[in-house]
Amino acid sequence: MLLLIFFLIGAVFGALRAARRGGDRLDQLQYAAAHGILFVLLALTVSVLGGAFGLF
């Protein structure tokens, strides 16, 4: 569930970033997907490392 939330946050951030740069709908979709995947990977990495080191 947490990864889905991070994906949505990243997707919104990416779409807004593309819109500010003047991108059309496909650019916004591509930025949204890329940022969503990046946010999920970062959240997953932090989660795994936190579990490995006993932080969570």
Secondary structure as UniProt FT lines:
FT   HELIX           2..20
FT   TURN            21..22
FT   HELIX           25..52
FT   TURN            53..54
//
